[in-house]
Amino acid sequence: MSTTSDTSPDGTPTAPAKSGGGTADRRTRSGWWPLLTRLHFYAGVLVAPFLLVAALTGLAYTAVPQLDQLVYSEQLRVEKVGDTAKPLTEQIAAARKAHPEGSIATVVPAEAPDHTTKVVLSVPELAEQDKQRTVYVDPYTGEVRGALTTWFGSTPLATWLDDLHRHLHLGETGRLYSELAASWLWVLVLGGLLLWFGRRRAYAGGSKHNTVLPERGARGVRRSRSLHAVTGVWVSAGLLVLSATGLTWSTYAGERFTDLRTSLSAYAPELDTSLSGGSKGTSGHDHSGGHEAAPPGGLPTGLTVDQVLEEARAAGLDGPVEISTPADDKSAWTVAQTDGLWPVRLDQTAVDPHSGEITARVDWGDHPVLAKLSTLGVRAHMGTLFGLANQIVLAVIALGLTVGIVLGYRMWWLRRPTRGDRRAPMGRAPARGAWRQLPWSALAAAVPLIITVGWAFPLLGWSLLAFLVLDALLGLLHRRRGGRPAVDS
């Protein structure tokens, strides 16, 4: 048997095999590198389009706060900041006069001196879409500044961009694209880091400097690889966070995460709004279109909304809050903090509509650790946890991922054969059959691990299986044509 080449088809160095040895001679731990290279290559080529769409739509979503202020300034801001705000009851009355339809679900007092008050209405025809009608009122003059159809507080533009990022406006079927991207993202990132740092001598000339900064003087595919890898290194931590948080609310992997949280009792305590102290009420964030028990005027009898807010403030709920009306005559008002900026303020209280007594309370400190991490992760993913800094970081990560994908495809194109009858539009894939170089013990450990990962991330598992089947079919076709089975794909 002749000695194999020390360079794989993708231009990466490989360990030479011993001449005259059998398969057993080649089963060494160094076999992980060509296998990892092949996995990284195929995952990058086939999944990168989904990641590119996710990166670009996510980049657009990072600008939502600024876009909202630009597009909906008439509704969100007042023309002139006054000296004293009118009572909430008067602001609500103005909103109901302009929009008597439906019933009052929540009231969001102005969060800043130049912001409007939001009176959120549950309207039957919108409730079927999990949407509501939000009326915006100038707190100083009582003027209704306009009304929008909102989704969990998001404006129409924010909702449209959110839907574009999550499912491309294709409904539940479209959600599979984002889950596939998030499922493979962490695999690509970790695999790329292992290849880059593990084979630093081969890829970066052995220089520690060249592993975190682009290689000086490099040209062609080596330059593209250096830029591709270094970009990945700098944004890797952010990409891993986005992958993990995105998967928590995905369709299939999200279901696994939900099961885990349920088994660990890792959900936030539910606020008891029952005046009798019996069955649990809502958690203060009911967007299901309920609250039909409110009288025609829109508010229940007893304490006014201003008195309810005063009791909640006295109980320590400062900052931005959302006030939810009682679900029925046996339920309390709910006042919940909504400050998602770090450090978050997300305490909730239930207020008796007749006595003003605080009947129940759930503080942020009462949330289990996993519930806290989930909440913080989602807010960071959406760019609201650290304000403008969070948005900038997300934009940099999205741009970094986009650059990395473009450079990855450029590497593939630069490695294409260009001489004589070997011309091809793209470069060849890394050698097939790398798994045959792995020790049996490594294979025995890897198989159950892959099965476990495939179970936890179903789309990752099924797509990996599809890759393997496709690769096997291509290999079989290539062998029938007389090609070399371990080189081309």
N, C-alpha and C positions, 0 to 999 in steps of 0.2 A: 504493500500500500504506500502510495506516495504521500509526502507531507502536505497538509493543506496550507493554503495561503494564510499569511498573518494579517490580512486585511479583508474585512467583510465587504459585501457589495455596497454598503452604505458609506464606505470609507472609514469605518471605525476599526481600530486594531483588535485582533482576537488572538487568543493563545493558540499556538500551533499544536496540532495533534501529533502524537508519537507515531513514527513509521513502524508498520508491522504489528501494531497492537490491535486488539479487538475492541468491541464496544466498551468493555469494562475498563480499558485503559483510559477512555475518554470521559468516564463518569467522575467528574471532579466538581468541587464547589464553584469553580470559575465558569461553569456552564450557565450560572444564573445571569451573567452579563449579556450574552447573545439572546437569551430568552427574554430578558427585560427590555433589551433594545428592540426586539421584534414586537413585543406587546406595546411599547411606547409608540413605535412607528405606526402600527395599524390603528391603535386607538386614536392617535393624533389625526391621521388621514381621514378616518371614517366619522369620528365624533366632533372634530374641530368645527364643521359647519354649524352644528347645533350650539357649540360653545360661542361661536362668533355672533350668532343671532342673540344669544342670552347676554353677551357682553355689550352689544350695541343697544339693545332695548333697555338693559339695566343702566347704561350710561345716560340714556334719555330720561329715565325715571329719577336719576339723582338730582335733576334740575327742577323737580316738581314744586318745591316751596317757592322758588323764584318765578316759575311760570304761572303758578296760581296767583301770585301778587300782581303779575303783569296782566293776566287775562281777566281776573275777577276782582280787580281793585275796587270796582263800584260796589260789590257786595261785601267784601272783606274789610274795607276800611271806611272810616268816617271822613267827611269833608273837613271838619274842624273839631278839634278836641275842646270839649267844654269844661266848665268848672265842676259841675255835679251831675252825676248820672241819675236818670229817672229810676224809680223802683222797678224791679223786674216784672211785677204784676202789670204795670202800665205798658212796658215794652211788649209783654206777651199779648196784652189786649190789642195793641196796635197790629201785631202780627196776625192775630186771629181775625181782626176786622178785614185785613187784606186777603187772608187765606183761611176761610172758615171750614175748609174741607178736612176730613180725617180727624184725628185726635192728637193731643200733645204727648209726645214720647219723652223728650228730654229738653232741657234748657241749658245752654252753655253761655254763662256770663262772659262779657268781653274780657279777653285774656291780657290785653294791653290797652293803654289809654286811647290809642287810635284804632282799635279793633271794634267790630260790631258784635252785638249779641246774637247768638244763634238759637232760634226756636225751631226745634226739629219735630215735624209732624209725621205720624204714621197714617199713610193713605192706602186704602185697600188695594188699588190697582198697582201701586208701587211695591207693596209688601211682598207680592209674589216673586219679585226679582231681588228681594233683600235690600230694597232701596227705600229712601224716604225723601220728604220734601223739607228742605231747610230754608227758613225765612230769616233774612238778615236785617237787624234793626239797629239804627243809630241809638246808642244808649243815652245820648244827651238830648236829642230832640224827639225821639220816639218815631222818627221817620223810617218807613220800611224801604231798605235799600235794594231789595230784590229777593228772589228765591231761586234755588237750584235743586236739581234732583241729585241727591248724594248717596254714597255707598259707605256705610260705617264712618261717616264724617268726611269722606273724600269728595272733592269736587268732580264734575264730569270729566275734566281733562286728566286729573290724577287717576281716576278710575279707568279711563281709556288706556293710559300708559301702563298702568298696573296690569290690566288684562293683556295688553300686548306682550309684556315681559313674561307673564305667567303662562299664557296659553295661546298667544298669537290670535286672539279673538276666535278661536276654534272650539271653545268649550272644554269639556272634560277630555276629549281626545287630544286637544292641543297641549294639555298639561303634560303629556308624555314627553314632549320635546324637552321641556325644562327639567324634568326629572332625569331623563337620559343624560343631559348635559351635566347636571349636578352629581349624578352617580359616577360618571367617569372622570370628573374634574379632579377629585382627590387622588384617584389612581394615577392620572397623568402627572400631577404635581409631585407626588411622592416618588413615582418612578423616575421622573426627570431629575429630581434632586439626587437620588441614589446613583444614577448614571453619571451625573456631572461631578459630584464630589467623590464618588467611589472610583472613578476612572480619570481623576484629575491629571495624572501624568500623561495620559494619552490625549485627552481632550484639550487641556489648558497648558500644555507644556510643563506640567509639574509645578507651576507657579500658584501660590496661594492668592497672590494679587489678581491673577487672571480668572479666578473662580467667582469673584464678586464684582469685577470690573471688566469691560470688554478688552479682548486681547489686542494689544497695539501691533500695528503692522500686518495683521491677518488679512487675507484676501479670499475671495470666492466663498466656497462652502464653509471653510474654517471660520471666516468672519461672521457669516450668518449664524453658524452654530454657537459661536461665542456670544453674540448679541441675544440669540434665542434663549440660551441657558441663563445668562446673567439677568435678563429681564425676568425670567421665571423665578430666579432666586430672590429677587427683591420684592416680588409680589406674592410669593408662595404662601406666606402666613395668611394674608388676606383672602387668597383663593380658597384655602382650606376652611376658613371660617365661613365664607359664602357657600361653599359646598355643603358643609354640615348644617347650617341654618336653613338653606334652601330645601334640603331633604326633609326637614322636620315637618313641613306642611305639604309635601308632595303626596301623590296618590297612594303609591304602594309602599315605598320606604317610610312615608309619613305614618302609614297604618302600623308598621312595625314599631315606630317610635311611640305612637299613642299607646300601643299595648304595653310597651316597657314602662311608660309613665304610670299607666293604670296599675300595673303589678307592683310598682314601687310607691304607690300612693303619692305621686309627685305632682299633683295638680294643686293650684292655688285654692285655699279654703273658700267655700262659697258663702257669700253674705246671706244671712237669714233675714228676710224682710217680712216674715210672718209676725203679725202683732200678737198672735196667740202663743208664739214660741214653738209651734208644731212643725209642720212640713217646711222644707226649704223653699225660699222664694228665689227670685232672680238675683243675679250677681251685680245688677246695676248697669248692665250693658246690653239690655234686651233690644235687639233690632228686628224683631220678628213681626212687627206691625201690631202689637197688642195694645194694652191700655185703653181698651174700649169702655172700661168701667167709668172713665172720667165723665162728668156731666157735660151738657152741651157747651158750656162756657170754656171747657178745656181743662179746668183745674178742679181737684176735689175740694170738698168743704173742709173747714178746720184752719190750720195754720196757712198763712200765705207762703208763696215760694220764697219771699224775702226773709220771712221768719225761719223757714227751714234752712236756708243758707246761713243765716246768723247763728243758728244752733250748731251747724257743722263747723263753722269757723271757730266758734268757742271751743269745740272739741279738738281743735288743732289741725283741721284740714285747710291749709293755706294754699296759695298758688292757684293755677287753673283747675277748675272742677267742672263736672257734668252732673246736673240734677235730673234725676229720673222720677216721673210721677208714679204714685202707687198703682200696682196692677189691678187692685180691686179694693173694696172697703175693709178688707182684713189684712191689708199690706201697708208697709211703711214707705215713706219717701226714701230714695237712695241718693246720697251725695258721694261722688267718687273723684278723687284726684286724677288728673290726666296729664301730669307733667312727665313727659317721656325723656327729657334731657337728663344727662347724668349730673349729679346723683338723682335718680328718679324719685318722684313722689306719687305713689299709687295706692294710698290708703282709701278705705271706703267706710261709710257709716250708714246705718238705717235710722231714720228719724220718724218718731211717732207723729202722725199728721194732726193729732189733737193736743197732746201734751208737750210736744217738742223733745221728749225724752229720747236719748240715744239708745235704741233697743238692741243693736248689734254693731259689731265693728270688726273689720278685717284689715290689718296693717300689712305693709310690704314686708315687714320683718317676720310675719307669720307664714310667708310662702316657703315651701321646701326649696332646697338649693337647686334642684333640677328645674323646678318651675321658674325660679329666678333667672337661671342661665338661659332657659328657653325664651323668656320674655326679653331679656337684654340682647340675646343673639338676634331675634327677629327685628328688634328696633335698630340694631346696628346694621343689619342687612338692608333695611329700608332707608337708612341714612338719617335717622332722627335722634339717635342716642347722644351724639356729641355735636349736634347742630351743624354749622357750616363746615367744620373740620371733618366731620363724618362724611359729608357729601364730597368733599375734595378727595379724601382717601378712597372712597368708592369709585370716583371718576378715574383716579390714577390706576387703580386695580383693573378697571374695565379696559382702559387704554393699554395697560401693560399686557393683559390677556390678548387683546386684539393684535398688538404688535408681535407677540409671541407666536400666534397662529399664522400670521402672514409670513414671518421668518421661517416657520416650520415648513410651510408649503414651498417657500423659496429654496430651502435646502433640498427638498425633494426634486425640484426642477433642476437645480444646479448639478445634481448627481446623475443626470440623464446621460446615456451614451450618445456621443456626437460624432463618432468616426465610422465612415463607410457603412456597411450593412448592419452595424450595431446601433444605428440611430433609433431613439425612442423619445416620446414626448415627456416622459418622467423617469426618475431614477428607479432602480430596482429596490425591492424590499430586502431587509436583512435576511440572512439564511434561514431556511426552514429546518425543522428537526432539532432545534437547540435543546429541547427537553431531554433528548437522548443522552446528553452530556451530564445530566444531573445524577447525583448518587441516589440509590433506591430509597435511602432514609429520608432524603429531602423530598422526593416525590410522595412518599407515604405521609409526610407531615403537610405537604402543600395541598393535596387533594381535599381532605376534610376542611382545611382553612378556606379553600376556594368555594366549597359547597356552603359553608357558613356565611361567607360574605355574600354569595349569590342569594341566599335566603333573606338576609338582612336588607339587601338592595336588589329587589327582584329584576328591575330593568337592566341593571348591570349584569346580573347572572344570565338572563335570557339573551342579551346582546352579545355577551362573551361566548355563549354557546353557539350563537349564530355565526360569529366570526370564525370559530373553530371548524364548524361544518363547512363554511364557505372556503376556508383555507385548505381543508382536506380535499374538497372537490377540485379546487384549482390545482393542487398538487397532483391529484390523480390524472387530471386532464393533461398536465404538463408531462408526466411520465409516459403517458400514451403517445405523446408527440415526440418522445425521444429526448426530452430535455434532462437536465440534471436536477433531481428532486430536492436536493438540499440547498440549492442556491437561489433559483428564481422563484417568483410567485405569480 
